[in-house]
Amino acid sequence: MILALQLSHFSAAALFAFFFSIVFGITQLNTTDEMVRYGAYCFAMAVGGLFVAGWVMWLLHH
Amino acid sequence: MAKTETTTPDAQPTAVAVPFTPIAAMAPAIGWLIPGAGHLIQKRWIRGLLLLGSVAGMFAFGVAMQGKVYKSNTGDLLDILGFIGDLGSGALYFLARIFEWGGTSISAANADYGTKFIVVAGLLNIMAAVDAYHIAIGKKQ
């Protein structure tokens, strides 16, 4: 029997944002300070976008 | 009146010749095969470990969600693109094929998320390998 990990759409997208933000932060900028700030910015924008998209879909639905 | 010739060395952009060292060839290749290793061999320990954790973690979550690991010879264009993305993970892809990790078909929403996790892990690893090359040639610190 294969047990598949079950994640909600939100938690999967937040996890996705967490991983790609780390890689984007490291690869796109030069200094450590810039990397941390850009990684945090990418994560914040991705999670913020999730909330915005969620509310837009809720408004379209109602 | 005779024209005076002036030289303005700063006006023209100059191409800087980059010496191609063995590490410049090895870093992206090793970085592709083992995520983060391109940075680790250049003593960027924290960056290398973070990249290893991120790429391997994303790949592992994708497999745990029963994401599909694409094969090379299906003939479908989207499958070929998925295969190229998956191949970016290097050794992780080969391990997944050898041990038959992941699902064979995308039958649930979670498996679809997992498939995307696996493909994007490969694409992020390619970005990391290119970054390792830039460090090796001195374009980045």
N, CA and C atoms of all chains as a GROMACS GRO file, in nm:
protein
  609
    1MET      N    1   0.085  -0.120   0.000
    1MET     CA    2   0.000   0.000   0.000
    1MET      C    3   0.088   0.125   0.000
    2ILE      N    4   0.060   0.217  -0.090
    2ILE     CA    5   0.140   0.339  -0.100
    2ILE      C    6   0.064   0.453  -0.032
    3LEU      N    7   0.131   0.515   0.066
    3LEU     CA    8   0.070   0.629   0.134
    3LEU      C    9   0.120   0.757   0.067
    4ALA      N   10   0.029   0.830   0.006
    4ALA     CA   11   0.066   0.956  -0.059
    4ALA      C   12   0.044   1.070   0.038
    5LEU      N   13   0.138   1.162   0.040
    5LEU     CA   14   0.127   1.280   0.124
    5LEU      C   15   0.012   1.367   0.073
    6GLN      N   16  -0.079   1.401   0.163
    6GLN     CA   17  -0.195   1.482   0.123
    6GLN      C   18  -0.178   1.624   0.176
    7LEU      N   19  -0.163   1.719   0.088
    7LEU     CA   20  -0.152   1.859   0.128
    7LEU      C   21  -0.267   1.938   0.068
    8SER      N   22  -0.310   2.040   0.141
    8SER     CA   23  -0.412   2.128   0.082
    8SER      C   24  -0.346   2.214  -0.026
    9HIS      N   25  -0.429   2.276  -0.109
    9HIS     CA   26  -0.374   2.360  -0.216
    9HIS      C   27  -0.289   2.473  -0.156
   10PHE      N   28  -0.339   2.531  -0.046
   10PHE     CA   29  -0.265   2.642   0.016
   10PHE      C   30  -0.131   2.596   0.072
   11SER      N   31  -0.130   2.485   0.146
   11SER     CA   32  -0.004   2.440   0.206
   11SER      C   33   0.096   2.395   0.099
   12ALA      N   34   0.046   2.334  -0.009
   12ALA     CA   35   0.136   2.295  -0.118
   12ALA      C   36   0.197   2.418  -0.183
   13ALA      N   37   0.115   2.521  -0.204
   13ALA     CA   38   0.165   2.643  -0.269
   13ALA      C   39   0.261   2.718  -0.176
   14ALA      N   40   0.233   2.719  -0.045
   14ALA     CA   41   0.323   2.785   0.050
   14ALA      C   42   0.458   2.712   0.057
   15LEU      N   43   0.454   2.580   0.054
   15LEU     CA   44   0.576   2.500   0.055
   15LEU      C   45   0.657   2.525  -0.073
   16PHE      N   46   0.587   2.529  -0.184
   16PHE     CA   47   0.649   2.559  -0.314
   16PHE      C   48   0.718   2.696  -0.308
   17ALA      N   49   0.647   2.795  -0.254
   17ALA     CA   50   0.702   2.931  -0.243
   17ALA      C   51   0.826   2.933  -0.154
   18PHE      N   52   0.822   2.857  -0.044
   18PHE     CA   53   0.935   2.851   0.049
   18PHE      C   54   1.061   2.801  -0.023
   19PHE      N   55   1.049   2.692  -0.096
   19PHE     CA   56   1.166   2.633  -0.163
   19PHE      C   57   1.216   2.723  -0.276
   20PHE      N   58   1.127   2.770  -0.361
   20PHE     CA   59   1.177   2.848  -0.475
   20PHE      C   60   1.232   2.983  -0.430
   21SER      N   61   1.180   3.038  -0.318
   21SER     CA   62   1.232   3.166  -0.268
   21SER      C   63   1.378   3.153  -0.224
   22ILE      N   64   1.411   3.041  -0.161
   22ILE     CA   65   1.550   3.018  -0.119
   22ILE      C   66   1.643   3.016  -0.241
   23VAL      N   67   1.604   2.939  -0.342
   23VAL     CA   68   1.689   2.926  -0.462
   23VAL      C   69   1.697   3.060  -0.536
   24PHE      N   70   1.584   3.130  -0.550
   24PHE     CA   71   1.587   3.260  -0.618
   24PHE      C   72   1.675   3.358  -0.542
   25GLY      N   73   1.662   3.361  -0.409
   25GLY     CA   74   1.743   3.453  -0.330
   25GLY      C   75   1.891   3.429  -0.351
   26ILE      N   76   1.932   3.302  -0.348
   26ILE     CA   77   2.074   3.270  -0.361
   26ILE      C   78   2.127   3.297  -0.501
   27THR      N   79   2.049   3.261  -0.602
   27THR     CA   80   2.102   3.266  -0.739
   27THR      C   81   2.088   3.403  -0.806
   28GLN      N   82   1.996   3.486  -0.762
   28GLN     CA   83   1.970   3.608  -0.838
   28GLN      C   84   2.048   3.730  -0.790
   29LEU      N   85   2.100   3.726  -0.668
   29LEU     CA   86   2.169   3.845  -0.615
   29LEU      C   87   2.307   3.809  -0.560
   30ASN      N   88   2.383   3.912  -0.526
   30ASN     CA   89   2.526   3.891  -0.497
   30ASN      C   90   2.563   3.882  -0.350
   31THR      N   91   2.517   3.976  -0.270
   31THR     CA   92   2.561   3.975  -0.131
   31THR      C   93   2.460   3.899  -0.043
   32THR      N   94   2.507   3.856   0.072
   32THR     CA   95   2.421   3.777   0.163
   32THR      C   96   2.298   3.856   0.205
   33ASP      N   97   2.320   3.984   0.235
   33ASP     CA   98   2.209   4.069   0.279
   33ASP      C   99   2.102   4.080   0.169
   34GLU      N  100   2.148   4.101   0.046
   34GLU     CA  101   2.054   4.111  -0.068
   34GLU      C  102   1.982   3.978  -0.091
   35MET      N  103   2.056   3.868  -0.075
   35MET     CA  104   1.996   3.736  -0.096
   35MET      C  105   1.882   3.711   0.002
   36VAL      N  106   1.908   3.742   0.130
   36VAL     CA  107   1.805   3.720   0.234
   36VAL      C  108   1.683   3.807   0.205
   37ARG      N  109   1.709   3.933   0.172
   37ARG     CA  110   1.596   4.024   0.148
   37ARG      C  111   1.516   3.983   0.024
   38TYR      N  112   1.586   3.943  -0.083
   38TYR     CA  113   1.516   3.905  -0.206
   38TYR      C  114   1.438   3.773  -0.186
   39GLY      N  115   1.498   3.680  -0.111
   39GLY     CA  116   1.428   3.555  -0.081
   39GLY      C  117   1.302   3.581  -0.002
   40ALA      N  118   1.312   3.667   0.100
   40ALA     CA  119   1.195   3.702   0.181
   40ALA      C  120   1.090   3.775   0.097
   41TYR      N  121   1.137   3.861   0.008
   41TYR     CA  122   1.045   3.934  -0.081
   41TYR      C  123   0.970   3.836  -0.172
   42CYS      N  124   1.041   3.742  -0.232
   42CYS     CA  125   0.977   3.643  -0.321
   42CYS      C  126   0.873   3.562  -0.244
   43PHE      N  127   0.910   3.520  -0.122
   43PHE     CA  128   0.817   3.440  -0.042
   43PHE      C  129   0.693   3.521  -0.005
   44ALA      N  130   0.716   3.645   0.037
   44ALA     CA  131   0.603   3.731   0.077
   44ALA      C  132   0.511   3.757  -0.043
   45MET      N  133   0.569   3.782  -0.160
   45MET     CA  134   0.487   3.808  -0.279
   45MET      C  135   0.408   3.684  -0.320
   46ALA      N  136   0.471   3.568  -0.310
   46ALA     CA  137   0.403   3.444  -0.350
   46ALA      C  138   0.287   3.414  -0.256
   47VAL      N  139   0.313   3.424  -0.124
   47VAL     CA  140   0.206   3.394  -0.027
   47VAL      C  141   0.098   3.503  -0.032
   48GLY      N  142   0.141   3.628  -0.047
   48GLY     CA  143   0.044   3.737  -0.063
   48GLY      C  144  -0.041   3.717  -0.186
   49GLY      N  145   0.021   3.673  -0.296
   49GLY     CA  146  -0.053   3.643  -0.419
   49GLY      C  147  -0.154   3.533  -0.400
   50LEU      N  148  -0.119   3.436  -0.315
   50LEU     CA  149  -0.212   3.326  -0.285
   50LEU      C  150  -0.339   3.379  -0.220
   51PHE      N  151  -0.319   3.467  -0.119
   51PHE     CA  152  -0.436   3.525  -0.049
   51PHE      C  153  -0.521   3.607  -0.146
   52VAL      N  154  -0.454   3.690  -0.227
   52VAL     CA  155  -0.527   3.774  -0.323
   52VAL      C  156  -0.605   3.686  -0.421
   53ALA      N  157  -0.539   3.583  -0.475
   53ALA     CA  158  -0.606   3.494  -0.571
   53ALA      C  159  -0.722   3.422  -0.504
   54GLY      N  160  -0.702   3.383  -0.377
   54GLY     CA  161  -0.808   3.316  -0.303
   54GLY      C  162  -0.931   3.404  -0.287
   55TRP      N  163  -0.909   3.529  -0.248
   55TRP     CA  164  -1.022   3.622  -0.231
   55TRP      C  165  -1.089   3.655  -0.364
   56VAL      N  166  -1.008   3.666  -0.473
   56VAL     CA  167  -1.066   3.692  -0.606
   56VAL      C  168  -1.157   3.576  -0.646
   57MET      N  169  -1.110   3.455  -0.622
   57MET     CA  170  -1.193   3.338  -0.657
   57MET      C  171  -1.319   3.334  -0.572
   58TRP      N  172  -1.305   3.372  -0.443
   58TRP     CA  173  -1.423   3.375  -0.355
   58TRP      C  174  -1.526   3.477  -0.406
   59LEU      N  175  -1.477   3.595  -0.448
   59LEU     CA  176  -1.566   3.699  -0.500
   59LEU      C  177  -1.632   3.655  -0.629
   60LEU      N  178  -1.557   3.588  -0.715
   60LEU     CA  179  -1.616   3.539  -0.841
   60LEU      C  180  -1.721   3.432  -0.815
   61HIS      N  181  -1.698   3.355  -0.710
   61HIS     CA  182  -1.789   3.246  -0.679
   61HIS      C  183  -1.920   3.296  -0.618
   62HIS      N  184  -1.913   3.406  -0.539
   62HIS     CA  185  -2.033   3.454  -0.468
   62HIS      C  186  -2.101   3.568  -0.543
   63MET      N  187   4.194   7.371  -3.970
   63MET     CA  188   4.249   7.326  -3.844
   63MET      C  189   4.248   7.174  -3.839
   64ALA      N  190   4.359   7.120  -3.799
   64ALA     CA  191   4.368   6.974  -3.795
   64ALA      C  192   4.288   6.918  -3.678
   65LYS      N  193   4.229   6.806  -3.710
   65LYS     CA  194   4.151   6.741  -3.604
   65LYS      C  195   4.244   6.674  -3.502
   66THR      N  196   4.217   6.697  -3.380
   66THR     CA  197   4.298   6.629  -3.279
   66THR      C  198   4.232   6.497  -3.243
   67GLU      N  199   4.312   6.395  -3.231
   67GLU     CA  200   4.259   6.262  -3.201
   67GLU      C  201   4.258   6.240  -3.050
   68THR      N  202   4.143   6.215  -3.002
   68THR     CA  203   4.133   6.190  -2.858
   68THR      C  204   4.090   6.046  -2.833
   69THR      N  205   4.141   5.992  -2.732
   69THR     CA  206   4.102   5.854  -2.697
   69THR      C  207   4.020   5.858  -2.570
   70THR      N  208   3.910   5.791  -2.576
   70THR     CA  209   3.823   5.781  -2.457
   70THR      C  210   3.804   5.635  -2.421
   71PRO      N  211   3.895   5.584  -2.342
   71PRO     CA  212   3.888   5.439  -2.311
   71PRO      C  213   3.764   5.399  -2.232
   72ASP      N  214   3.708   5.492  -2.157
   72ASP     CA  215   3.592   5.455  -2.074
   72ASP      C  216   3.460   5.462  -2.152
   73ALA      N  217   3.464   5.523  -2.272
   73ALA     CA  218   3.339   5.541  -2.346
   73ALA      C  219   3.286   5.410  -2.403
   74GLN      N  220   3.377   5.321  -2.442
   74GLN     CA  221   3.336   5.195  -2.504
   74GLN      C  222   3.333   5.084  -2.399
   75PRO      N  223   3.227   5.003  -2.400
   75PRO     CA  224   3.228   4.890  -2.308
   75PRO      C  225   3.332   4.787  -2.352
   76THR      N  226   3.410   4.742  -2.261
   76THR     CA  227   3.515   4.646  -2.296
   76THR      C  228   3.475   4.508  -2.248
   77ALA      N  229   3.500   4.410  -2.334
   77ALA     CA  230   3.471   4.272  -2.298
   77ALA      C  231   3.588   4.217  -2.219
   78VAL      N  232   3.560   4.167  -2.103
   78VAL     CA  233   3.665   4.113  -2.018
   78VAL      C  234   3.678   3.964  -2.047
   79ALA      N  235   3.800   3.924  -2.083
   79ALA     CA  236   3.823   3.784  -2.112
   79ALA      C  237   3.821   3.705  -1.982
   80VAL      N  238   3.740   3.599  -1.981
   80VAL     CA  239   3.728   3.517  -1.860
   80VAL      C  240   3.812   3.392  -1.878
   81PRO      N  241   3.907   3.369  -1.790
   81PRO     CA  242   3.987   3.247  -1.803
   81PRO      C  243   3.902   3.124  -1.773
   82PHE      N  244   3.909   3.025  -1.861
   82PHE     CA  245   3.828   2.903  -1.842
   82PHE      C  246   3.912   2.802  -1.764
   83THR      N  247   3.881   2.789  -1.640
   83THR     CA  248   3.955   2.700  -1.550
   83THR      C  249   3.883   2.567  -1.537
   84PRO      N  250   3.952   2.464  -1.489
   84PRO     CA  251   3.883   2.334  -1.470
   84PRO      C  252   3.763   2.343  -1.378
   85ILE      N  253   3.773   2.428  -1.276
   85ILE     CA  254   3.660   2.441  -1.182
   85ILE      C  255   3.537   2.501  -1.252
   86ALA      N  256   3.561   2.584  -1.356
   86ALA     CA  257   3.449   2.642  -1.430
   86ALA      C  258   3.373   2.536  -1.508
   87ALA      N  259   3.441   2.429  -1.546
   87ALA     CA  260   3.374   2.319  -1.616
   87ALA      C  261   3.312   2.222  -1.516
   88MET      N  262   3.384   2.201  -1.405
   88MET     CA  263   3.336   2.102  -1.307
   88MET      C  264   3.218   2.150  -1.225
   89ALA      N  265   3.220   2.277  -1.185
   89ALA     CA  266   3.119   2.328  -1.091
   89ALA      C  267   2.975   2.310  -1.142
   90PRO      N  268   2.944   2.353  -1.267
   90PRO     CA  269   2.806   2.332  -1.311
   90PRO      C  270   2.770   2.185  -1.330
   91ALA      N  271   2.869   2.104  -1.375
   91ALA     CA  272   2.841   1.962  -1.398
   91ALA      C  273   2.813   1.891  -1.266
   92ILE      N  274   2.898   1.916  -1.166
   92ILE     CA  275   2.877   1.853  -1.035
   92ILE      C  276   2.752   1.911  -0.968
   93GLY      N  277   2.732   2.042  -0.988
   93GLY     CA  278   2.612   2.106  -0.932
   93GLY      C  279   2.484   2.051  -0.990
   94TRP      N  280   2.488   2.013  -1.117
   94TRP     CA  281   2.370   1.951  -1.178
   94TRP      C  282   2.349   1.810  -1.123
   95LEU      N  283   2.458   1.733  -1.116
   95LEU     CA  284   2.446   1.594  -1.071
   95LEU      C  285   2.402   1.585  -0.925
   96ILE      N  286   2.466   1.665  -0.840
   96ILE     CA  287   2.430   1.666  -0.697
   96ILE      C  288   2.391   1.808  -0.661
   97PRO      N  289   2.263   1.834  -0.637
   97PRO     CA  290   2.220   1.972  -0.610
   97PRO      C  291   2.301   2.039  -0.498
   98GLY      N  292   2.352   2.159  -0.527
   98GLY     CA  293   2.429   2.234  -0.427
   98GLY      C  294   2.577   2.202  -0.426
   99ALA      N  295   2.617   2.092  -0.489
   99ALA     CA  296   2.758   2.051  -0.483
   99ALA      C  297   2.849   2.147  -0.560
  100GLY      N  298   2.795   2.213  -0.661
  100GLY     CA  299   2.874   2.313  -0.736
  100GLY      C  300   2.917   2.427  -0.646
  101HIS      N  301   2.835   2.461  -0.548
  101HIS     CA  302   2.870   2.565  -0.451
  101HIS      C  303   2.959   2.508  -0.342
  102LEU      N  304   2.931   2.385  -0.302
  102LEU     CA  305   3.010   2.325  -0.193
  102LEU      C  306   3.156   2.308  -0.232
  103ILE      N  307   3.184   2.268  -0.357
  103ILE     CA  308   3.324   2.249  -0.397
  103ILE      C  309   3.398   2.382  -0.410
  104GLN      N  310   3.323   2.492  -0.410
  104GLN     CA  311   3.386   2.624  -0.413
  104GLN      C  312   3.381   2.690  -0.274
  105LYS      N  313   3.357   2.608  -0.175
  105LYS     CA  314   3.356   2.650  -0.033
  105LYS      C  315   3.246   2.752  -0.002
  106ARG      N  316   3.137   2.749  -0.077
  106ARG     CA  317   3.019   2.827  -0.040
  106ARG      C  318   2.928   2.732   0.037
  107TRP      N  319   2.965   2.705   0.162
  107TRP     CA  320   2.901   2.598   0.238
  107TRP      C  321   2.753   2.624   0.263
  108ILE      N  322   2.722   2.743   0.314
  108ILE     CA  323   2.582   2.769   0.352
  108ILE      C  324   2.493   2.771   0.228
  109ARG      N  325   2.539   2.839   0.124
  109ARG     CA  326   2.459   2.843   0.000
  109ARG      C  327   2.439   2.704  -0.057
  110GLY      N  328   2.547   2.625  -0.058
  110GLY     CA  329   2.539   2.489  -0.111
  110GLY      C  330   2.440   2.403  -0.034
  111LEU      N  331   2.447   2.412   0.099
  111LEU     CA  332   2.356   2.330   0.181
  111LEU      C  333   2.211   2.376   0.166
  112LEU      N  334   2.191   2.508   0.157
  112LEU     CA  335   2.055   2.558   0.136
  112LEU      C  336   1.999   2.513   0.001
  113LEU      N  337   2.083   2.517  -0.102
  113LEU     CA  338   2.038   2.472  -0.234
  113LEU      C  339   2.009   2.322  -0.233
  114LEU      N  340   2.096   2.246  -0.169
  114LEU     CA  341   2.074   2.101  -0.158
  114LEU      C  342   1.942   2.073  -0.086
  115GLY      N  343   1.921   2.142   0.026
  115GLY     CA  344   1.798   2.122   0.102
  115GLY      C  345   1.674   2.162   0.023
  116SER      N  346   1.684   2.272  -0.049
  116SER     CA  347   1.567   2.321  -0.122
  116SER      C  348   1.532   2.230  -0.240
  117VAL      N  349   1.632   2.197  -0.321
  117VAL     CA  350   1.604   2.115  -0.440
  117VAL      C  351   1.566   1.973  -0.400
  118ALA      N  352   1.644   1.914  -0.309
  118ALA     CA  353   1.614   1.777  -0.266
  118ALA      C  354   1.481   1.773  -0.190
  119GLY      N  355   1.456   1.875  -0.108
  119GLY     CA  356   1.331   1.880  -0.034
  119GLY      C  357   1.212   1.890  -0.126
  120MET      N  358   1.223   1.975  -0.226
  120MET     CA  359   1.112   1.992  -0.321
  120MET      C  360   1.089   1.862  -0.398
  121PHE      N  361   1.197   1.799  -0.438
  121PHE     CA  362   1.187   1.673  -0.511
  121PHE      C  363   1.122   1.566  -0.422
  122ALA      N  364   1.168   1.561  -0.295
  122ALA     CA  365   1.115   1.460  -0.202
  122ALA      C  366   0.966   1.481  -0.176
  123PHE      N  367   0.926   1.606  -0.158
  123PHE     CA  368   0.782   1.633  -0.139
  123PHE      C  369   0.703   1.592  -0.263
  124GLY      N  370   0.759   1.620  -0.379
  124GLY     CA  371   0.692   1.582  -0.504
  124GLY      C  372   0.672   1.432  -0.513
  125VAL      N  373   0.776   1.357  -0.478
  125VAL     CA  374   0.766   1.210  -0.480
  125VAL      C  375   0.667   1.161  -0.375
  126ALA      N  376   0.673   1.224  -0.256
  126ALA     CA  377   0.582   1.183  -0.147
  126ALA      C  378   0.436   1.210  -0.182
  127MET      N  379   0.413   1.309  -0.267
  127MET     CA  380   0.275   1.338  -0.310
  127MET      C  381   0.234   1.252  -0.429
  128GLN      N  382   0.318   1.153  -0.460
  128GLN     CA  383   0.294   1.062  -0.573
  128GLN      C  384   0.293   1.135  -0.707
  129GLY      N  385   0.383   1.235  -0.718
  129GLY     CA  386   0.398   1.305  -0.846
  129GLY      C  387   0.456   1.213  -0.952
  130LYS      N  388   0.426   1.243  -1.075
  130LYS     CA  389   0.472   1.158  -1.185
  130LYS      C  390   0.617   1.192  -1.219
  131VAL      N  391   0.700   1.089  -1.236
  131VAL     CA  392   0.838   1.107  -1.282
  131VAL      C  393   0.836   1.072  -1.431
  132TYR      N  394   0.863   1.172  -1.515
  132TYR     CA  395   0.849   1.153  -1.660
  132TYR      C  396   0.960   1.065  -1.716
  133LYS      N  397   0.924   0.993  -1.824
  133LYS     CA  398   1.021   0.911  -1.896
  133LYS      C  399   1.051   0.978  -2.029
  134SER      N  400   1.159   0.932  -2.093
  134SER     CA  401   1.209   1.005  -2.210
  134SER      C  402   1.133   0.978  -2.338
  135ASN      N  403   1.082   0.859  -2.356
  135ASN     CA  404   1.037   0.819  -2.489
  135ASN      C  405   0.886   0.799  -2.501
  136THR      N  406   0.809   0.892  -2.447
  136THR     CA  407   0.664   0.876  -2.458
  136THR      C  408   0.608   0.931  -2.590
  137GLY      N  409   0.681   1.026  -2.650
  137GLY     CA  410   0.636   1.082  -2.777
  137GLY      C  411   0.546   1.203  -2.762
  138ASP      N  412   0.487   1.220  -2.645
  138ASP     CA  413   0.401   1.336  -2.619
  138ASP      C  414   0.488   1.457  -2.588
  139LEU      N  415   0.457   1.572  -2.653
  139LEU     CA  416   0.541   1.692  -2.637
  139LEU      C  417   0.547   1.738  -2.491
  140LEU      N  418   0.432   1.739  -2.424
  140LEU     CA  419   0.430   1.784  -2.284
  140LEU      C  420   0.509   1.689  -2.195
  141ASP      N  421   0.504   1.560  -2.227
  141ASP     CA  422   0.584   1.463  -2.150
  141ASP      C  423   0.733   1.485  -2.172
  142ILE      N  424   0.770   1.521  -2.295
  142ILE     CA  425   0.912   1.546  -2.325
  142ILE      C  426   0.960   1.669  -2.246
  143LEU      N  427   0.876   1.773  -2.242
  143LEU     CA  428   0.913   1.893  -2.165
  143LEU      C  429   0.923   1.861  -2.016
  144GLY      N  430   0.830   1.779  -1.969
  144GLY     CA  431   0.835   1.735  -1.829
  144GLY      C  432   0.961   1.654  -1.801
  145PHE      N  433   0.998   1.571  -1.896
  145PHE     CA  434   1.120   1.490  -1.882
  145PHE      C  435   1.244   1.579  -1.872
  146ILE      N  436   1.249   1.683  -1.957
  146ILE     CA  437   1.364   1.775  -1.953
  146ILE      C  438   1.371   1.846  -1.817
  147GLY      N  439   1.255   1.888  -1.768
  147GLY     CA  440   1.252   1.950  -1.635
  147GLY      C  441   1.297   1.854  -1.526
  148ASP      N  442   1.245   1.732  -1.531
  148ASP     CA  443   1.283   1.631  -1.430
  148ASP      C  444   1.432   1.601  -1.434
  149LEU      N  445   1.485   1.595  -1.555
  149LEU     CA  446   1.627   1.560  -1.573
  149LEU      C  447   1.719   1.663  -1.506
  150GLY      N  448   1.670   1.784  -1.489
  150GLY     CA  449   1.748   1.889  -1.424
  150GLY      C  450   1.788   1.854  -1.282
  151SER      N  451   1.717   1.762  -1.220
  151SER     CA  452   1.749   1.724  -1.081
  151SER      C  453   1.872   1.634  -1.071
  152GLY      N  454   1.926   1.592  -1.184
  152GLY     CA  455   2.049   1.513  -1.186
  152GLY      C  456   2.031   1.376  -1.122
  153ALA      N  457   2.113   1.348  -1.021
  153ALA     CA  458   2.113   1.215  -0.959
  153ALA      C  459   1.978   1.180  -0.897
  154LEU      N  460   1.907   1.281  -0.848
  154LEU     CA  461   1.776   1.254  -0.788
  154LEU      C  462   1.682   1.191  -0.889
  155TYR      N  463   1.689   1.239  -1.014
  155TYR     CA  464   1.604   1.184  -1.120
  155TYR      C  465   1.638   1.037  -1.146
  156PHE      N  466   1.771   1.012  -1.155
  156PHE     CA  467   1.813   0.874  -1.184
  156PHE      C  468   1.774   0.780  -1.070
  157LEU      N  469   1.787   0.828  -0.945
  157LEU     CA  470   1.745   0.747  -0.830
  157LEU      C  471   1.594   0.718  -0.836
  158ALA      N  472   1.518   0.822  -0.873
  158ALA     CA  473   1.372   0.804  -0.883
  158ALA      C  474   1.337   0.701  -0.990
  159ARG      N  475   1.410   0.701  -1.099
  159ARG     CA  476   1.382   0.603  -1.206
  159ARG      C  477   1.424   0.463  -1.163
  160ILE      N  478   1.544   0.454  -1.098
  160ILE     CA  479   1.595   0.323  -1.056
  160ILE      C  480   1.501   0.259  -0.954
  161PHE      N  481   1.462   0.336  -0.852
  161PHE     CA  482   1.381   0.281  -0.743
  161PHE      C  483   1.231   0.297  -0.766
  162GLU      N  484   1.196   0.349  -0.884
  162GLU     CA  485   1.054   0.364  -0.923
  162GLU      C  486   0.976   0.446  -0.821
  163TRP      N  487   1.034   0.558  -0.781
  163TRP     CA  488   0.965   0.649  -0.689
  163TRP      C  489   0.857   0.725  -0.766
  164GLY      N  490   0.762   0.777  -0.692
  164GLY     CA  491   0.658   0.860  -0.752
  164GLY      C  492   0.548   0.776  -0.815
  165GLY      N  493   0.450   0.847  -0.869
  165GLY     CA  494   0.337   0.778  -0.932
  165GLY      C  495   0.359   0.761  -1.081
  166THR      N  496   0.276   0.676  -1.141
  166THR     CA  497   0.286   0.655  -1.286
  166THR      C  498   0.186   0.739  -1.364
  167SER      N  499   0.078   0.778  -1.296
  167SER     CA  500  -0.022   0.862  -1.362
  167SER      C  501  -0.070   0.970  -1.265
  168ILE      N  502  -0.116   1.080  -1.322
  168ILE     CA  503  -0.164   1.189  -1.236
  168ILE      C  504  -0.313   1.169  -1.215
  169SER      N  505  -0.346   1.102  -1.103
  169SER     CA  506  -0.485   1.063  -1.081
  169SER      C  507  -0.556   1.150  -0.978
  170ALA      N  508  -0.482   1.232  -0.904
  170ALA     CA  509  -0.545   1.316  -0.801
  170ALA      C  510  -0.478   1.453  -0.803
  171ALA      N  511  -0.546   1.551  -0.738
  171ALA     CA  512  -0.491   1.687  -0.736
  171ALA      C  513  -0.354   1.690  -0.671
  172ASN      N  514  -0.336   1.614  -0.562
  172ASN     CA  515  -0.207   1.611  -0.494
  172ASN      C  516  -0.096   1.554  -0.582
  173ALA      N  517  -0.130   1.455  -0.663
  173ALA     CA  518  -0.030   1.398  -0.756
  173ALA      C  519   0.009   1.501  -0.860
  174ASP      N  520  -0.086   1.586  -0.899
  174ASP     CA  521  -0.056   1.693  -0.995
  174ASP      C  522   0.038   1.795  -0.932
  175TYR      N  523   0.012   1.833  -0.806
  175TYR     CA  524   0.103   1.924  -0.737
  175TYR      C  525   0.242   1.860  -0.728
  176GLY      N  526   0.245   1.733  -0.693
  176GLY     CA  527   0.372   1.663  -0.679
  176GLY      C  528   0.451   1.660  -0.809
  177THR      N  529   0.380   1.640  -0.920
  177THR     CA  530   0.446   1.640  -1.052
  177THR      C  531   0.514   1.774  -1.078
  178LYS      N  532   0.442   1.882  -1.043
  178LYS     CA  533   0.499   2.016  -1.062
  178LYS      C  534   0.616   2.038  -0.969
  179PHE      N  535   0.609   1.989  -0.848
  179PHE     CA  536   0.721   2.000  -0.753
  179PHE      C  537   0.847   1.935  -0.813
  180ILE      N  538   0.830   1.817  -0.871
  180ILE     CA  539   0.945   1.743  -0.924
  180ILE      C  540   1.005   1.818  -1.044
  181VAL      N  541   0.920   1.866  -1.134
  181VAL     CA  542   0.970   1.939  -1.252
  181VAL      C  543   1.041   2.068  -1.208
  182VAL      N  544   0.979   2.142  -1.117
  182VAL     CA  545   1.038   2.271  -1.076
  182VAL      C  546   1.166   2.249  -0.996
  183ALA      N  547   1.175   2.141  -0.919
  183ALA     CA  548   1.300   2.109  -0.849
  183ALA      C  549   1.414   2.096  -0.950
  184GLY      N  550   1.387   2.032  -1.063
  184GLY     CA  551   1.488   2.018  -1.168
  184GLY      C  552   1.526   2.152  -1.229
  185LEU      N  553   1.427   2.236  -1.253
  185LEU     CA  554   1.456   2.367  -1.314
  185LEU      C  555   1.534   2.457  -1.216
  186LEU      N  556   1.499   2.449  -1.088
  186LEU     CA  557   1.573   2.527  -0.987
  186LEU      C  558   1.717   2.477  -0.976
  187ASN      N  559   1.735   2.346  -0.992
  187ASN     CA  560   1.871   2.292  -0.986
  187ASN      C  561   1.956   2.342  -1.103
  188ILE      N  562   1.893   2.359  -1.218
  188ILE     CA  563   1.967   2.414  -1.333
  188ILE      C  564   2.010   2.559  -1.302
  189MET      N  565   1.920   2.636  -1.241
  189MET     CA  566   1.956   2.773  -1.200
  189MET      C  567   2.073   2.771  -1.103
  190ALA      N  568   2.072   2.677  -1.010
  190ALA     CA  569   2.181   2.666  -0.912
  190ALA      C  570   2.312   2.629  -0.980
  191ALA      N  571   2.304   2.540  -1.081
  191ALA     CA  572   2.426   2.499  -1.153
  191ALA      C  573   2.484   2.617  -1.232
  192VAL      N  574   2.398   2.697  -1.292
  192VAL     CA  575   2.444   2.817  -1.365
  192VAL      C  576   2.508   2.916  -1.267
  193ASP      N  577   2.449   2.929  -1.149
  193ASP     CA  578   2.504   3.018  -1.046
  193ASP      C  579   2.643   2.969  -1.003
  194ALA      N  580   2.658   2.838  -0.990
  194ALA     CA  581   2.789   2.781  -0.954
  194ALA      C  582   2.892   2.815  -1.062
  195TYR      N  583   2.850   2.810  -1.187
  195TYR     CA  584   2.940   2.847  -1.298
  195TYR      C  585   2.980   2.994  -1.289
  196HIS      N  586   2.885   3.081  -1.259
  196HIS     CA  587   2.915   3.224  -1.246
  196HIS      C  588   3.014   3.250  -1.133
  197ILE      N  589   3.002   3.177  -1.026
  197ILE     CA  590   3.098   3.191  -0.915
  197ILE      C  591   3.236   3.143  -0.962
  198ALA      N  592   3.238   3.032  -1.036
  198ALA     CA  593   3.365   2.974  -1.080
  198ALA      C  594   3.442   3.066  -1.174
  199ILE      N  595   3.370   3.141  -1.259
  199ILE     CA  596   3.439   3.230  -1.354
  199ILE      C  597   3.462   3.368  -1.294
  200GLY      N  598   3.419   3.391  -1.172
  200GLY     CA  599   3.443   3.519  -1.105
  200GLY      C  600   3.341   3.626  -1.134
  201LYS      N  601   3.234   3.590  -1.203
  201LYS     CA  602   3.130   3.688  -1.233
  201LYS      C  603   3.049   3.722  -1.108
  202LYS      N  604   3.048   3.632  -1.014
  202LYS     CA  605   2.973   3.649  -0.888
  202LYS      C  606   3.060   3.602  -0.774
  203GLN      N  607   3.040   3.662  -0.657
  203GLN     CA  608   3.121   3.620  -0.542
  203GLN      C  609   3.062   3.499  -0.471
   0.00000   0.00000   0.00000
